[in-house]
Amino acid sequence: MAYKADYRPAELLCPTSLEWFAFDEALRAKMAEHGGRLLSLGNDTSKQSEFTDLFQDEERTAAKIVEAGKHHGILCMVYDKVISMSKLLQVIEPAYKSQIEKQSSTWMASCGPAALEMLYKCA
């Protein structure tokens, strides 16, 4: 969401405190420092451990999905064409395979079992 800082004034809602924070260059730098994954926009870290556990669980689940090959069963949309993930992984360049597997498994981990009934859109 870094593009939102280009529109002023801009604010982001903190997912832990549910407070609005000005999206300025300082917050943009803080987000960049953490790879865009901030659990709290302010300095209140009291709820952070709860959310850290949630993200770590999601990452472990995503790794298990790839290990078991469960992501091969999802349908993907690539340039308005629907293709199975297993077929997509066969035709893409090897350099992109791990990136696609990581992104799709993280998506599956966050969606849960419903992901198998959804369409994963690749940009």
Buried (B, 14 or more C-beta within 10 A) or exposed (E): EEEEBEEEEBBBEBEBBEEEBEBBEEBBEEBEEEEEEBBBBEEEEEBEEEBEEEEEEBBEBBBEBBEEEBBBEBBBEBEEEEBEBEEBBEEBEEEEEEEBBBBBBBBBBEBEEEBEEEEBEBE
